[in-house]
Amino acid sequence: MSDSKIILPGGGKPGGLVGPDGRPISSEPPAPEADALPTHPRLRAVEIEEANEGGRTLLVLVDPSGIAPQALAIAAEAMPVLMLLDGSVALDDLIDLIVRETGDPRAGESVRTLVKELDQRLFLESPRYEAAKTAAREAYRAQPTRPAVLAGISYPAGQPELDTFLAELEEAARKLPAVPKAHAQPTALAAPHIDLRRGGAVMARAYQELGDAPSVVFVFGTGHTMVEEPFAITAKPFETPLGRVETDVETVRALEAACGPSLTAEEMAHRDEHSIEFQALLLKRRFGDAPLSIVPLLCGGFHGLVRYERKPTEEPRVETLAAALIAEAERLARAGRRVLFVAGVDLSHVGARFGDALDMDEPTLTDLEAKDRAAIDAALTGDAAAWFDAVARNGDATRICGFAPMYMMLRAARPGPGRLLAYEQSLEETASVVTYASLAWP
């Protein structure tokens, strides 16, 4: 075999693909199927993580949208092939290229097998994937409520166990360093959306600022799986083990009318998203059966704005939604309904798990806290533009997971100066760290 810059999955054995169970996938030509493979295969926007099994490095493909229900593991040497699956290269041309590079005709069938497996597992943009996505969207839209998908995973599903769990978080929150309360009821909060078992005390701390129940809560969450639209709203009530949290359907419909169909195009992003689910649970815990409703809005990333050095005010969809949110909040206030704004926000994501070659030592963590606090200080001015500039100035280098939700919350609430309630850094065994905080305005 001649030297090649492209190493096929399986290393020295051409055609040796590794499946999700770690076993080799046959390199024999696939049996004829009624539905043909994509002529120009294009890999979807999926997450690719490294894993090690038996001393062998694997690439694990995970679909954050959940359309592809199972992860797929292949040999790490397949990365050059994956990089060519951008829709610009015909499958037949790709196979010819691999055969020329390796000098082994079997290598071409190995590539065909890989493309087939990716397509069957719904990791390619193809008719098979589009059909699965349509079916998933229709199934979600047919559901009368948004289920508590993290119950039994991130927090107990049974009420007695959940009551104990949340009471322990609240007790831990009371032991955090004291911050003087404001004289007025907060008009806006920022609380983490990290797993409750890690950052639940800091999350609970935010809700301890609240007194009487608000009438309507605008909840801004991070849409971790959103790739097509900047925002996604839903009118579905949110189920929790403590009871249902209703949505303010009139407000949701008014926002839809103002913003058009793009606001519901990615409604299914709510299906598995935890950033609003956790806030709904804490609101239900804090206010019980009070007649409270929420306006659940997921926000995608601001990566494009940062990359092209644009301001949110230069994006029409941001401006349209911001104006609609302000108008609806004012309408509710005129009707005598008290409004609260909540952003489910985590801060920095740094370390090996996120692609950084950093030691999680004291100088690194101290520097990270300084960067976090600069962004927090900007948010505490109550000025959305100051927050955006503070994060964008360094290209969002620490990957703040809550960049857009915090901005949209501040735009809608216009809350004035706020207070930092708590800040934490959660270290991981992967030599990584996630940071988060709770804030209140005023």
Contacts in CASP RR format, 6 or more apart in sequence:
PFRMAT RR
TARGET T0000
AUTHOR 0000-0000-0000
METHOD contacts of the structure
MODEL  1
MSDSKIILPGGGKPGGLVGPDGRPISSEPPAPEADALPTHPRLRAVEIEE
ANEGGRTLLVLVDPSGIAPQALAIAAEAMPVLMLLDGSVALDDLIDLIVR
ETGDPRAGESVRTLVKELDQRLFLESPRYEAAKTAAREAYRAQPTRPAVL
AGISYPAGQPELDTFLAELEEAARKLPAVPKAHAQPTALAAPHIDLRRGG
AVMARAYQELGDAPSVVFVFGTGHTMVEEPFAITAKPFETPLGRVETDVE
TVRALEAACGPSLTAEEMAHRDEHSIEFQALLLKRRFGDAPLSIVPLLCG
GFHGLVRYERKPTEEPRVETLAAALIAEAERLARAGRRVLFVAGVDLSHV
GARFGDALDMDEPTLTDLEAKDRAAIDAALTGDAAAWFDAVARNGDATRI
CGFAPMYMMLRAARPGPGRLLAYEQSLEETASVVTYASLAWP
1 14 0 8 1.000
1 102 0 8 1.000
1 103 0 8 1.000
1 104 0 8 1.000
2 101 0 8 1.000
2 102 0 8 1.000
2 103 0 8 1.000
4 101 0 8 1.000
4 102 0 8 1.000
4 103 0 8 1.000
5 80 0 8 1.000
5 101 0 8 1.000
6 80 0 8 1.000
6 81 0 8 1.000
6 97 0 8 1.000
6 98 0 8 1.000
6 101 0 8 1.000
6 102 0 8 1.000
7 77 0 8 1.000
7 80 0 8 1.000
8 14 0 8 1.000
8 15 0 8 1.000
8 16 0 8 1.000
8 77 0 8 1.000
8 78 0 8 1.000
8 81 0 8 1.000
8 98 0 8 1.000
8 102 0 8 1.000
8 107 0 8 1.000
8 110 0 8 1.000
8 111 0 8 1.000
9 15 0 8 1.000
9 16 0 8 1.000
9 17 0 8 1.000
9 18 0 8 1.000
9 74 0 8 1.000
9 75 0 8 1.000
9 77 0 8 1.000
9 78 0 8 1.000
9 81 0 8 1.000
9 110 0 8 1.000
9 114 0 8 1.000
10 16 0 8 1.000
10 17 0 8 1.000
10 18 0 8 1.000
10 24 0 8 1.000
10 75 0 8 1.000
10 77 0 8 1.000
10 78 0 8 1.000
11 75 0 8 1.000
11 77 0 8 1.000
14 27 0 8 1.000
14 102 0 8 1.000
14 104 0 8 1.000
14 106 0 8 1.000
14 107 0 8 1.000
14 110 0 8 1.000
15 27 0 8 1.000
15 106 0 8 1.000
15 107 0 8 1.000
15 109 0 8 1.000
15 110 0 8 1.000
15 113 0 8 1.000
16 24 0 8 1.000
16 25 0 8 1.000
16 27 0 8 1.000
16 75 0 8 1.000
16 110 0 8 1.000
17 24 0 8 1.000
17 25 0 8 1.000
17 27 0 8 1.000
17 74 0 8 1.000
17 75 0 8 1.000
17 78 0 8 1.000
17 110 0 8 1.000
17 113 0 8 1.000
17 114 0 8 1.000
17 117 0 8 1.000
18 24 0 8 1.000
18 25 0 8 1.000
18 56 0 8 1.000
18 58 0 8 1.000
18 73 0 8 1.000
18 74 0 8 1.000
18 75 0 8 1.000
19 25 0 8 1.000
19 72 0 8 1.000
19 73 0 8 1.000
19 74 0 8 1.000
19 117 0 8 1.000
20 70 0 8 1.000
20 71 0 8 1.000
20 72 0 8 1.000
20 73 0 8 1.000
22 53 0 8 1.000
22 58 0 8 1.000
22 73 0 8 1.000
25 113 0 8 1.000
25 117 0 8 1.000
26 113 0 8 1.000
27 106 0 8 1.000
27 109 0 8 1.000
27 110 0 8 1.000
27 113 0 8 1.000
28 109 0 8 1.000
28 113 0 8 1.000
29 109 0 8 1.000
29 112 0 8 1.000
29 113 0 8 1.000
30 112 0 8 1.000
30 113 0 8 1.000
30 116 0 8 1.000
35 127 0 8 1.000
35 128 0 8 1.000
37 91 0 8 1.000
37 112 0 8 1.000
37 115 0 8 1.000
37 116 0 8 1.000
37 119 0 8 1.000
37 126 0 8 1.000
38 91 0 8 1.000
38 115 0 8 1.000
38 119 0 8 1.000
38 124 0 8 1.000
38 125 0 8 1.000
38 126 0 8 1.000
39 90 0 8 1.000
39 91 0 8 1.000
39 92 0 8 1.000
40 87 0 8 1.000
40 88 0 8 1.000
40 89 0 8 1.000
40 90 0 8 1.000
40 91 0 8 1.000
41 85 0 8 1.000
41 87 0 8 1.000
41 89 0 8 1.000
41 91 0 8 1.000
41 94 0 8 1.000
41 115 0 8 1.000
41 118 0 8 1.000
41 119 0 8 1.000
41 124 0 8 1.000
41 126 0 8 1.000
42 85 0 8 1.000
42 86 0 8 1.000
42 87 0 8 1.000
42 124 0 8 1.000
42 125 0 8 1.000
43 82 0 8 1.000
43 85 0 8 1.000
43 86 0 8 1.000
43 118 0 8 1.000
43 123 0 8 1.000
43 124 0 8 1.000
43 125 0 8 1.000
44 63 0 8 1.000
44 122 0 8 1.000
44 123 0 8 1.000
44 124 0 8 1.000
44 125 0 8 1.000
44 129 0 8 1.000
45 227 0 8 1.000
46 61 0 8 1.000
46 62 0 8 1.000
46 63 0 8 1.000
46 64 0 8 1.000
46 68 0 8 1.000
46 123 0 8 1.000
47 61 0 8 1.000
47 62 0 8 1.000
47 63 0 8 1.000
47 64 0 8 1.000
48 59 0 8 1.000
48 60 0 8 1.000
48 61 0 8 1.000
48 62 0 8 1.000
48 82 0 8 1.000
49 59 0 8 1.000
49 60 0 8 1.000
49 62 0 8 1.000
50 57 0 8 1.000
50 58 0 8 1.000
50 59 0 8 1.000
50 60 0 8 1.000
50 76 0 8 1.000
51 57 0 8 1.000
51 58 0 8 1.000
51 59 0 8 1.000
51 60 0 8 1.000
51 73 0 8 1.000
52 58 0 8 1.000
53 73 0 8 1.000
56 75 0 8 1.000
56 76 0 8 1.000
57 75 0 8 1.000
57 76 0 8 1.000
58 73 0 8 1.000
58 74 0 8 1.000
58 75 0 8 1.000
58 76 0 8 1.000
59 73 0 8 1.000
59 74 0 8 1.000
59 75 0 8 1.000
59 76 0 8 1.000
59 78 0 8 1.000
59 79 0 8 1.000
59 82 0 8 1.000
60 71 0 8 1.000
60 72 0 8 1.000
60 73 0 8 1.000
61 71 0 8 1.000
61 72 0 8 1.000
61 73 0 8 1.000
61 74 0 8 1.000
61 118 0 8 1.000
61 121 0 8 1.000
61 123 0 8 1.000
62 71 0 8 1.000
63 69 0 8 1.000
63 122 0 8 1.000
63 123 0 8 1.000
64 224 0 8 1.000
64 225 0 8 1.000
65 225 0 8 1.000
65 227 0 8 1.000
65 268 0 8 1.000
65 269 0 8 1.000
66 136 0 8 1.000
66 225 0 8 1.000
66 272 0 8 1.000
67 122 0 8 1.000
67 129 0 8 1.000
67 132 0 8 1.000
67 133 0 8 1.000
67 136 0 8 1.000
68 121 0 8 1.000
68 122 0 8 1.000
68 123 0 8 1.000
68 129 0 8 1.000
68 132 0 8 1.000
70 121 0 8 1.000
72 117 0 8 1.000
72 118 0 8 1.000
72 121 0 8 1.000
72 123 0 8 1.000
74 114 0 8 1.000
74 117 0 8 1.000
78 114 0 8 1.000
81 94 0 8 1.000
81 98 0 8 1.000
81 111 0 8 1.000
81 114 0 8 1.000
84 94 0 8 1.000
84 97 0 8 1.000
85 94 0 8 1.000
85 115 0 8 1.000
85 118 0 8 1.000
85 124 0 8 1.000
87 125 0 8 1.000
89 97 0 8 1.000
91 111 0 8 1.000
91 112 0 8 1.000
91 115 0 8 1.000
94 111 0 8 1.000
95 108 0 8 1.000
95 109 0 8 1.000
95 111 0 8 1.000
95 112 0 8 1.000
98 107 0 8 1.000
98 108 0 8 1.000
98 110 0 8 1.000
98 111 0 8 1.000
99 105 0 8 1.000
99 107 0 8 1.000
99 108 0 8 1.000
101 107 0 8 1.000
115 124 0 8 1.000
118 124 0 8 1.000
119 126 0 8 1.000
119 128 0 8 1.000
119 129 0 8 1.000
120 128 0 8 1.000
122 128 0 8 1.000
122 129 0 8 1.000
122 132 0 8 1.000
123 129 0 8 1.000
136 268 0 8 1.000
136 271 0 8 1.000
137 267 0 8 1.000
137 268 0 8 1.000
140 267 0 8 1.000
140 268 0 8 1.000
140 270 0 8 1.000
140 271 0 8 1.000
141 267 0 8 1.000
141 268 0 8 1.000
143 236 0 8 1.000
144 236 0 8 1.000
144 237 0 8 1.000
145 236 0 8 1.000
145 237 0 8 1.000
145 238 0 8 1.000
145 239 0 8 1.000
145 244 0 8 1.000
146 234 0 8 1.000
146 236 0 8 1.000
146 237 0 8 1.000
146 238 0 8 1.000
146 239 0 8 1.000
146 270 0 8 1.000
146 271 0 8 1.000
146 277 0 8 1.000
146 296 0 8 1.000
147 239 0 8 1.000
148 157 0 8 1.000
148 238 0 8 1.000
148 239 0 8 1.000
148 240 0 8 1.000
148 241 0 8 1.000
148 277 0 8 1.000
148 281 0 8 1.000
149 271 0 8 1.000
149 272 0 8 1.000
149 274 0 8 1.000
149 277 0 8 1.000
150 274 0 8 1.000
150 277 0 8 1.000
150 278 0 8 1.000
151 157 0 8 1.000
151 158 0 8 1.000
151 162 0 8 1.000
151 240 0 8 1.000
151 241 0 8 1.000
152 158 0 8 1.000
154 195 0 8 1.000
154 196 0 8 1.000
154 197 0 8 1.000
154 274 0 8 1.000
154 278 0 8 1.000
155 162 0 8 1.000
155 165 0 8 1.000
155 166 0 8 1.000
155 196 0 8 1.000
155 197 0 8 1.000
155 281 0 8 1.000
156 162 0 8 1.000
156 164 0 8 1.000
156 165 0 8 1.000
156 241 0 8 1.000
157 241 0 8 1.000
158 241 0 8 1.000
159 241 0 8 1.000
159 242 0 8 1.000
162 241 0 8 1.000
162 242 0 8 1.000
165 196 0 8 1.000
166 204 0 8 1.000
166 285 0 8 1.000
169 196 0 8 1.000
169 200 0 8 1.000
169 201 0 8 1.000
169 203 0 8 1.000
169 204 0 8 1.000
170 204 0 8 1.000
170 208 0 8 1.000
172 200 0 8 1.000
172 201 0 8 1.000
172 204 0 8 1.000
173 200 0 8 1.000
173 201 0 8 1.000
173 202 0 8 1.000
173 204 0 8 1.000
173 205 0 8 1.000
173 208 0 8 1.000
173 422 0 8 1.000
174 208 0 8 1.000
175 201 0 8 1.000
176 201 0 8 1.000
176 202 0 8 1.000
176 205 0 8 1.000
176 421 0 8 1.000
176 422 0 8 1.000
177 422 0 8 1.000
179 419 0 8 1.000
179 420 0 8 1.000
179 421 0 8 1.000
179 422 0 8 1.000
180 419 0 8 1.000
181 209 0 8 1.000
182 209 0 8 1.000
182 419 0 8 1.000
182 440 0 8 1.000
182 442 0 8 1.000
184 442 0 8 1.000
185 210 0 8 1.000
185 211 0 8 1.000
185 212 0 8 1.000
185 338 0 8 1.000
186 209 0 8 1.000
186 210 0 8 1.000
186 340 0 8 1.000
186 440 0 8 1.000
186 441 0 8 1.000
186 442 0 8 1.000
187 339 0 8 1.000
187 340 0 8 1.000
187 341 0 8 1.000
187 413 0 8 1.000
187 415 0 8 1.000
187 441 0 8 1.000
187 442 0 8 1.000
188 340 0 8 1.000
188 341 0 8 1.000
188 342 0 8 1.000
188 343 0 8 1.000
188 409 0 8 1.000
188 410 0 8 1.000
188 413 0 8 1.000
188 415 0 8 1.000
188 440 0 8 1.000
188 441 0 8 1.000
189 206 0 8 1.000
189 207 0 8 1.000
189 209 0 8 1.000
189 210 0 8 1.000
189 340 0 8 1.000
189 341 0 8 1.000
189 342 0 8 1.000
189 343 0 8 1.000
189 438 0 8 1.000
189 439 0 8 1.000
189 440 0 8 1.000
189 441 0 8 1.000
190 206 0 8 1.000
190 342 0 8 1.000
190 343 0 8 1.000
190 344 0 8 1.000
190 345 0 8 1.000
190 379 0 8 1.000
190 406 0 8 1.000
190 409 0 8 1.000
190 437 0 8 1.000
190 438 0 8 1.000
190 439 0 8 1.000
190 440 0 8 1.000
191 202 0 8 1.000
191 203 0 8 1.000
191 206 0 8 1.000
191 207 0 8 1.000
191 278 0 8 1.000
191 279 0 8 1.000
191 282 0 8 1.000
191 342 0 8 1.000
191 343 0 8 1.000
191 344 0 8 1.000
191 345 0 8 1.000
191 438 0 8 1.000
192 199 0 8 1.000
192 200 0 8 1.000
192 202 0 8 1.000
192 203 0 8 1.000
192 344 0 8 1.000
192 345 0 8 1.000
192 346 0 8 1.000
192 436 0 8 1.000
192 437 0 8 1.000
192 438 0 8 1.000
193 203 0 8 1.000
193 221 0 8 1.000
193 222 0 8 1.000
193 274 0 8 1.000
193 275 0 8 1.000
193 278 0 8 1.000
193 279 0 8 1.000
193 344 0 8 1.000
193 345 0 8 1.000
193 346 0 8 1.000
193 401 0 8 1.000
193 402 0 8 1.000
194 200 0 8 1.000
194 203 0 8 1.000
194 346 0 8 1.000
194 426 0 8 1.000
194 434 0 8 1.000
194 436 0 8 1.000
195 274 0 8 1.000
196 203 0 8 1.000
196 278 0 8 1.000
198 426 0 8 1.000
198 434 0 8 1.000
199 424 0 8 1.000
199 426 0 8 1.000
199 436 0 8 1.000
201 422 0 8 1.000
202 421 0 8 1.000
202 422 0 8 1.000
202 423 0 8 1.000
202 424 0 8 1.000
202 436 0 8 1.000
202 437 0 8 1.000
202 438 0 8 1.000
203 278 0 8 1.000
203 282 0 8 1.000
203 438 0 8 1.000
204 282 0 8 1.000
205 421 0 8 1.000
205 422 0 8 1.000
205 438 0 8 1.000
206 282 0 8 1.000
206 421 0 8 1.000
206 438 0 8 1.000
206 439 0 8 1.000
206 440 0 8 1.000
207 282 0 8 1.000
207 283 0 8 1.000
207 285 0 8 1.000
207 286 0 8 1.000
209 421 0 8 1.000
209 440 0 8 1.000
210 286 0 8 1.000
210 287 0 8 1.000
210 340 0 8 1.000
212 338 0 8 1.000
213 286 0 8 1.000
213 287 0 8 1.000
213 290 0 8 1.000
213 291 0 8 1.000
213 292 0 8 1.000
214 292 0 8 1.000
214 338 0 8 1.000
214 339 0 8 1.000
214 340 0 8 1.000
215 291 0 8 1.000
215 292 0 8 1.000
215 293 0 8 1.000
215 332 0 8 1.000
215 336 0 8 1.000
215 337 0 8 1.000
215 338 0 8 1.000
215 339 0 8 1.000
216 248 0 8 1.000
216 251 0 8 1.000
216 292 0 8 1.000
216 293 0 8 1.000
216 294 0 8 1.000
216 295 0 8 1.000
216 332 0 8 1.000
216 337 0 8 1.000
216 338 0 8 1.000
216 339 0 8 1.000
216 340 0 8 1.000
217 283 0 8 1.000
217 292 0 8 1.000
217 293 0 8 1.000
217 294 0 8 1.000
217 295 0 8 1.000
217 339 0 8 1.000
217 340 0 8 1.000
217 341 0 8 1.000
217 342 0 8 1.000
218 294 0 8 1.000
218 295 0 8 1.000
218 297 0 8 1.000
218 325 0 8 1.000
218 329 0 8 1.000
218 339 0 8 1.000
218 340 0 8 1.000
218 341 0 8 1.000
218 342 0 8 1.000
218 409 0 8 1.000
218 412 0 8 1.000
218 413 0 8 1.000
219 276 0 8 1.000
219 279 0 8 1.000
219 280 0 8 1.000
219 294 0 8 1.000
219 295 0 8 1.000
219 296 0 8 1.000
219 297 0 8 1.000
219 342 0 8 1.000
219 344 0 8 1.000
220 297 0 8 1.000
220 298 0 8 1.000
220 299 0 8 1.000
220 341 0 8 1.000
220 342 0 8 1.000
220 343 0 8 1.000
220 344 0 8 1.000
220 405 0 8 1.000
220 406 0 8 1.000
220 408 0 8 1.000
220 409 0 8 1.000
220 412 0 8 1.000
221 273 0 8 1.000
221 275 0 8 1.000
221 276 0 8 1.000
221 279 0 8 1.000
221 296 0 8 1.000
221 297 0 8 1.000
221 298 0 8 1.000
221 299 0 8 1.000
221 343 0 8 1.000
221 344 0 8 1.000
221 345 0 8 1.000
221 402 0 8 1.000
221 405 0 8 1.000
222 273 0 8 1.000
222 275 0 8 1.000
222 298 0 8 1.000
222 299 0 8 1.000
222 300 0 8 1.000
222 344 0 8 1.000
222 345 0 8 1.000
222 346 0 8 1.000
222 401 0 8 1.000
222 402 0 8 1.000
222 404 0 8 1.000
222 405 0 8 1.000
223 232 0 8 1.000
223 269 0 8 1.000
223 273 0 8 1.000
223 275 0 8 1.000
223 298 0 8 1.000
223 299 0 8 1.000
223 300 0 8 1.000
223 301 0 8 1.000
224 273 0 8 1.000
224 275 0 8 1.000
224 401 0 8 1.000
225 269 0 8 1.000
225 272 0 8 1.000
225 273 0 8 1.000
226 232 0 8 1.000
226 266 0 8 1.000
226 269 0 8 1.000
226 298 0 8 1.000
226 300 0 8 1.000
226 301 0 8 1.000
228 265 0 8 1.000
228 266 0 8 1.000
229 262 0 8 1.000
229 263 0 8 1.000
229 265 0 8 1.000
229 266 0 8 1.000
229 300 0 8 1.000
229 317 0 8 1.000
230 299 0 8 1.000
230 300 0 8 1.000
230 301 0 8 1.000
230 315 0 8 1.000
230 317 0 8 1.000
230 318 0 8 1.000
230 404 0 8 1.000
231 259 0 8 1.000
231 262 0 8 1.000
231 263 0 8 1.000
231 297 0 8 1.000
231 298 0 8 1.000
231 299 0 8 1.000
231 300 0 8 1.000
231 317 0 8 1.000
231 321 0 8 1.000
231 408 0 8 1.000
232 263 0 8 1.000
232 264 0 8 1.000
232 265 0 8 1.000
232 266 0 8 1.000
232 267 0 8 1.000
232 269 0 8 1.000
232 270 0 8 1.000
232 297 0 8 1.000
232 298 0 8 1.000
232 300 0 8 1.000
233 252 0 8 1.000
233 255 0 8 1.000
233 256 0 8 1.000
233 263 0 8 1.000
233 264 0 8 1.000
233 267 0 8 1.000
233 295 0 8 1.000
233 296 0 8 1.000
233 297 0 8 1.000
233 298 0 8 1.000
234 247 0 8 1.000
234 252 0 8 1.000
234 264 0 8 1.000
234 267 0 8 1.000
234 270 0 8 1.000
234 296 0 8 1.000
235 247 0 8 1.000
235 249 0 8 1.000
235 252 0 8 1.000
235 253 0 8 1.000
236 247 0 8 1.000
236 270 0 8 1.000
237 244 0 8 1.000
237 245 0 8 1.000
237 246 0 8 1.000
237 247 0 8 1.000
238 244 0 8 1.000
238 245 0 8 1.000
238 247 0 8 1.000
238 276 0 8 1.000
238 277 0 8 1.000
238 280 0 8 1.000
238 294 0 8 1.000
238 296 0 8 1.000
239 245 0 8 1.000
240 277 0 8 1.000
240 280 0 8 1.000
240 281 0 8 1.000
240 284 0 8 1.000
241 281 0 8 1.000
242 281 0 8 1.000
242 284 0 8 1.000
242 285 0 8 1.000
242 288 0 8 1.000
243 284 0 8 1.000
245 280 0 8 1.000
245 283 0 8 1.000
245 284 0 8 1.000
245 292 0 8 1.000
245 293 0 8 1.000
245 294 0 8 1.000
246 292 0 8 1.000
246 293 0 8 1.000
246 294 0 8 1.000
247 293 0 8 1.000
247 294 0 8 1.000
247 295 0 8 1.000
247 296 0 8 1.000
248 293 0 8 1.000
248 294 0 8 1.000
248 295 0 8 1.000
251 295 0 8 1.000
251 328 0 8 1.000
251 332 0 8 1.000
252 295 0 8 1.000
254 324 0 8 1.000
254 328 0 8 1.000
254 331 0 8 1.000
255 263 0 8 1.000
255 295 0 8 1.000
255 297 0 8 1.000
255 321 0 8 1.000
255 324 0 8 1.000
255 325 0 8 1.000
255 328 0 8 1.000
256 263 0 8 1.000
256 264 0 8 1.000
258 320 0 8 1.000
258 321 0 8 1.000
258 323 0 8 1.000
258 324 0 8 1.000
258 327 0 8 1.000
259 317 0 8 1.000
259 320 0 8 1.000
259 321 0 8 1.000
259 324 0 8 1.000
262 317 0 8 1.000
263 321 0 8 1.000
266 298 0 8 1.000
269 298 0 8 1.000
270 276 0 8 1.000
270 296 0 8 1.000
270 298 0 8 1.000
273 298 0 8 1.000
275 298 0 8 1.000
275 344 0 8 1.000
275 405 0 8 1.000
276 294 0 8 1.000
276 296 0 8 1.000
276 298 0 8 1.000
276 344 0 8 1.000
278 344 0 8 1.000
279 342 0 8 1.000
279 344 0 8 1.000
280 294 0 8 1.000
280 296 0 8 1.000
283 292 0 8 1.000
283 294 0 8 1.000
283 342 0 8 1.000
295 328 0 8 1.000
297 408 0 8 1.000
299 402 0 8 1.000
299 404 0 8 1.000
299 405 0 8 1.000
299 407 0 8 1.000
299 408 0 8 1.000
300 404 0 8 1.000
301 403 0 8 1.000
301 404 0 8 1.000
302 312 0 8 1.000
302 388 0 8 1.000
302 392 0 8 1.000
302 396 0 8 1.000
302 403 0 8 1.000
302 404 0 8 1.000
302 407 0 8 1.000
303 396 0 8 1.000
304 310 0 8 1.000
305 311 0 8 1.000
305 312 0 8 1.000
305 314 0 8 1.000
305 315 0 8 1.000
305 392 0 8 1.000
306 391 0 8 1.000
306 392 0 8 1.000
306 395 0 8 1.000
306 396 0 8 1.000
311 385 0 8 1.000
311 388 0 8 1.000
312 318 0 8 1.000
312 319 0 8 1.000
312 384 0 8 1.000
312 388 0 8 1.000
312 407 0 8 1.000
312 411 0 8 1.000
313 319 0 8 1.000
313 385 0 8 1.000
318 408 0 8 1.000
321 408 0 8 1.000
322 408 0 8 1.000
322 411 0 8 1.000
322 412 0 8 1.000
325 408 0 8 1.000
325 411 0 8 1.000
325 412 0 8 1.000
326 411 0 8 1.000
326 412 0 8 1.000
326 414 0 8 1.000
329 339 0 8 1.000
329 341 0 8 1.000
329 412 0 8 1.000
329 413 0 8 1.000
332 339 0 8 1.000
333 339 0 8 1.000
341 409 0 8 1.000
341 412 0 8 1.000
341 413 0 8 1.000
341 415 0 8 1.000
342 409 0 8 1.000
343 402 0 8 1.000
343 405 0 8 1.000
343 406 0 8 1.000
343 408 0 8 1.000
343 409 0 8 1.000
344 402 0 8 1.000
344 405 0 8 1.000
345 400 0 8 1.000
345 401 0 8 1.000
345 402 0 8 1.000
345 405 0 8 1.000
345 406 0 8 1.000
345 436 0 8 1.000
345 437 0 8 1.000
346 400 0 8 1.000
346 401 0 8 1.000
346 402 0 8 1.000
346 434 0 8 1.000
346 435 0 8 1.000
346 436 0 8 1.000
347 372 0 8 1.000
347 375 0 8 1.000
347 376 0 8 1.000
347 398 0 8 1.000
347 400 0 8 1.000
347 401 0 8 1.000
347 402 0 8 1.000
347 434 0 8 1.000
347 435 0 8 1.000
347 436 0 8 1.000
347 437 0 8 1.000
348 368 0 8 1.000
348 371 0 8 1.000
348 372 0 8 1.000
348 398 0 8 1.000
348 399 0 8 1.000
348 400 0 8 1.000
348 433 0 8 1.000
348 434 0 8 1.000
348 435 0 8 1.000
349 398 0 8 1.000
349 399 0 8 1.000
349 400 0 8 1.000
349 401 0 8 1.000
349 432 0 8 1.000
349 433 0 8 1.000
349 434 0 8 1.000
350 356 0 8 1.000
350 358 0 8 1.000
350 364 0 8 1.000
350 368 0 8 1.000
350 398 0 8 1.000
350 399 0 8 1.000
350 432 0 8 1.000
350 433 0 8 1.000
351 358 0 8 1.000
351 360 0 8 1.000
351 430 0 8 1.000
351 431 0 8 1.000
351 432 0 8 1.000
351 433 0 8 1.000
352 358 0 8 1.000
352 430 0 8 1.000
352 431 0 8 1.000
352 432 0 8 1.000
353 428 0 8 1.000
353 430 0 8 1.000
353 431 0 8 1.000
353 432 0 8 1.000
354 399 0 8 1.000
354 432 0 8 1.000
356 432 0 8 1.000
358 364 0 8 1.000
358 431 0 8 1.000
359 431 0 8 1.000
360 427 0 8 1.000
360 431 0 8 1.000
360 432 0 8 1.000
360 433 0 8 1.000
365 425 0 8 1.000
365 433 0 8 1.000
368 398 0 8 1.000
368 425 0 8 1.000
368 433 0 8 1.000
368 435 0 8 1.000
369 423 0 8 1.000
369 425 0 8 1.000
369 435 0 8 1.000
371 394 0 8 1.000
371 398 0 8 1.000
372 398 0 8 1.000
372 423 0 8 1.000
372 435 0 8 1.000
372 437 0 8 1.000
373 423 0 8 1.000
374 390 0 8 1.000
375 387 0 8 1.000
375 390 0 8 1.000
375 391 0 8 1.000
375 400 0 8 1.000
376 420 0 8 1.000
376 423 0 8 1.000
376 437 0 8 1.000
376 439 0 8 1.000
377 390 0 8 1.000
378 386 0 8 1.000
378 387 0 8 1.000
378 389 0 8 1.000
378 390 0 8 1.000
378 391 0 8 1.000
379 386 0 8 1.000
379 387 0 8 1.000
379 390 0 8 1.000
379 406 0 8 1.000
379 410 0 8 1.000
379 439 0 8 1.000
380 417 0 8 1.000
380 418 0 8 1.000
380 419 0 8 1.000
380 420 0 8 1.000
380 439 0 8 1.000
380 441 0 8 1.000
381 387 0 8 1.000
381 416 0 8 1.000
381 417 0 8 1.000
381 418 0 8 1.000
382 410 0 8 1.000
382 413 0 8 1.000
382 414 0 8 1.000
382 415 0 8 1.000
382 416 0 8 1.000
382 417 0 8 1.000
382 418 0 8 1.000
382 441 0 8 1.000
383 410 0 8 1.000
383 416 0 8 1.000
384 406 0 8 1.000
384 407 0 8 1.000
384 408 0 8 1.000
384 410 0 8 1.000
384 411 0 8 1.000
387 406 0 8 1.000
387 407 0 8 1.000
387 410 0 8 1.000
388 403 0 8 1.000
388 407 0 8 1.000
391 400 0 8 1.000
391 403 0 8 1.000
396 403 0 8 1.000
401 434 0 8 1.000
413 441 0 8 1.000
415 441 0 8 1.000
415 442 0 8 1.000
416 441 0 8 1.000
416 442 0 8 1.000
417 441 0 8 1.000
417 442 0 8 1.000
418 439 0 8 1.000
418 440 0 8 1.000
418 441 0 8 1.000
418 442 0 8 1.000
419 439 0 8 1.000
419 440 0 8 1.000
419 441 0 8 1.000
419 442 0 8 1.000
420 437 0 8 1.000
420 438 0 8 1.000
420 439 0 8 1.000
421 437 0 8 1.000
421 438 0 8 1.000
421 439 0 8 1.000
421 440 0 8 1.000
422 437 0 8 1.000
422 438 0 8 1.000
423 435 0 8 1.000
423 436 0 8 1.000
423 437 0 8 1.000
424 435 0 8 1.000
424 436 0 8 1.000
424 437 0 8 1.000
425 433 0 8 1.000
425 434 0 8 1.000
425 435 0 8 1.000
426 433 0 8 1.000
426 434 0 8 1.000
426 435 0 8 1.000
426 436 0 8 1.000
427 433 0 8 1.000
428 434 0 8 1.000
END
